[in-house]
């Protein structure tokens, strides 16, 4: 797509520049992150919606406990009826849900529903980030923002052998993983909570700093 006009000849590039889903604060942060790749198509998005701290990096020694606390925070701030989308980089991130006694996974054909035991009214769904493209929810929780082979960025997906068959457009480190993270944080209408282990946090985290758009919460076991 980035070389469409070059390869296909005459054409017109039309850009969607307005979003009705995300707040301006979230869009600004997401755009700064994705535009670090100079090969990425650039565009300026605007929104009439505003919200403080649309990105919350929630650090905890226990990611299952962090999930419980973040869902409690979402319900407190936005109500029981608002939808929550739990996102995993891979399906293995469901373990964060399974390791909590407050959630029960219900398998369905197209998606995985999650029951939150203290409040069965809250609609919760689990998807991988890939499957969430084009979808939205009132709030989003990214389950495993860890610096690990199966973390985020997923280091198997950026394997040197795999890179031999990719085009030069993908030379930028973790180019596809950056796009996937952009997808993950922009599925929300309100806030995205990013669950991060205290040990070995994702290398992407260092690209964000505390501001009115980004909040860092740190929980540690006593």
N, C-alpha and C positions, 0 to 999 in steps of 0.2 A: 504493500500500500504506500509506503514512503517514496517509492520510485515509480508510481503508477503513470504519471504524466511523461516521465522520461522513457519508459518502456512501451507505453501504449499510444503515444502521440498526443494530438490535440485533446484537450479536455478542460473542464472547469472544476476547481476545488472549492467546495462549499463547506463552511465550518459552522457547527452548532455552537453558539456562543452564550446561550442562556440556559440555565438549569432551574427546574422547579423543585428538585428533590433536596439538594444539599444547601447548607448555609454558605454565605460568602466566606466566612472564616475557614470552613473546612475546604472549600474549593481552593483558596489561596495556599493552604498548606500542602494539599495534594498536588497542586500544579508545580510548586517549588520542588517537590520531591521528584516527580516524573520528568521534569525538564532538566534534571542533572545530566540526563543522557542527551547529548547534542544531536543524535540521530533521530530522536523522537520528534514527531510532528508537533509544532508549537501552536497553541491557541489560547486566547484569553477568555475565560468563562466568567459570567456575572450571575448574581442571584439577588432577589429581593428579600430572602430569608436571612436572619441573623441569629446566632446562638453563641453563648460563651462556652468555651472549652468543648468543642465538638470532638476533639481527640483526647482520650484519656489513656495514658500508658500506666497500667496497673501492675506494679512489681510485687511478687510474692514468692516465698519459698514453695508454696503449695498452690499450683494453678487451679486445682479443683476448688479450693477455698476461695481463690480470687474470683472464680466464676460465680460462686454463691453470693459473694459480696457485691459484685458488679450487677448481678440481676436484681438483688435487693435495692441497690441504688437506682436502677432504672425504674423499678416499680414505684419507689418512693417519689421520684421526680416526675414521672410521666403517666403513672397509673397502671392498673392491672390489665387493662384491655389493649394496651399498645403492644404491637408485635415485636418479637426479638428474634434476630437471625444469628445463630451461632455458626461461625465459619472456621473451617480447618484448612490448612494448606494441603493436607491429605486426609483420607478417611481415618487414618490412625489417630488423629487428634480427637476422635470420639472418646478416647480413653479418659480425657479430662472430664467429660460428662459422666462416664461410667464410674469413675472413682469418687463421685459425690453421692451421698445418700439422699440429697434433695431433688435429684432428677431421675427420670425413668425414660429410656429410649423406646420408641414405638416405631417399628419399621413399616413403611408403606412402599408402594410400587415406585413412585417417582422421587420421594424424598423421605427424610427421617424426621419424624416429629418427636418433640421432647416434652414430657410432662414435668412441670415444676410443682412438687408436692405441696409446699405451703400455700400455693395459689394456682389452682387448676384453671383459672380464667385466662391466665397469660398465654397467648399463642406463641410457641417457641418452635423453631425449626433448625435442624442442622444441615448444612451443605458444605461441600468443598468450595473453595474460592472459584475454581473453574466453572462449576455448575451454577454459581450465583450471578454470572454475567448477565446483565440486562434486568436483574431483579432488584427489589428494594424492600426495606423494612423500616419500622419506626426507629429501632435501635439495633446496633450490631455489636457482637462480641467476637473478636478474633482470639481463638483459643490458645495458640501456642507460638509466641513470638520469640523463638529460641535460636541461638547460634549453634546449629547442629546439622548433621547431614540430612535429617528428616525435619528440620526446622523451617524457618522463614527468614532469609531466602533458602529454598530447598537446594542443597548443594549437589544432590544427585542430578537434578535437572540442568545444572551448569557444569556437568562433567566435561573434562578436556576432550575425551573421545567423542562425545556427542557434539561438541563444538566444531569438530572437523567437518560436519555435514551442514552446518549453518552458514548463512550468507554473511558477508561483511557487515551488513546492517546490524548484526547481533554481536559485534565485537565488544561493545560496552559491557563491563562486568555485570552479570545478573540482569541483563536487559529485560528478559521475559519475566523474571521474578519481580522486578520493579513495577512492571505493568500489572502484574497480579496483585501486588500490594495496593496499588492505586485503585484497582477494582474493589478490593476488600474494604478499604476505608470509605469508599464513596457509595456503598449500598445503603447507607443510613439517611433517614430524614432528620434525625436529631444528633445522637452521639455514637461514636465508635469506641468501644473499650478494647484495648489491646493488652492481653494478658502476657506478661513478660516475667520469666524467672529471674530471681536475684543473681543467680550464677549463669554466666554465658548468655546474656541478652543478645538479641539479634543485632547484627552489624548495622542494620538500617536505623536503629533507634538513635544512634549518635547524630543523625541528620536532622533531628528535631530538637528544639529548645523550648523551654518554658515560656509561655506567652498567654494572652487572652484566648488563644486558639488551642493551645496545647497544655494539658495538665499532667503532672507526674505524681502518682500515688505509690508509696513504698510501704509494704507490710512485711514484717519479719517475725519469725517465731521467737518467743521469749526463751 
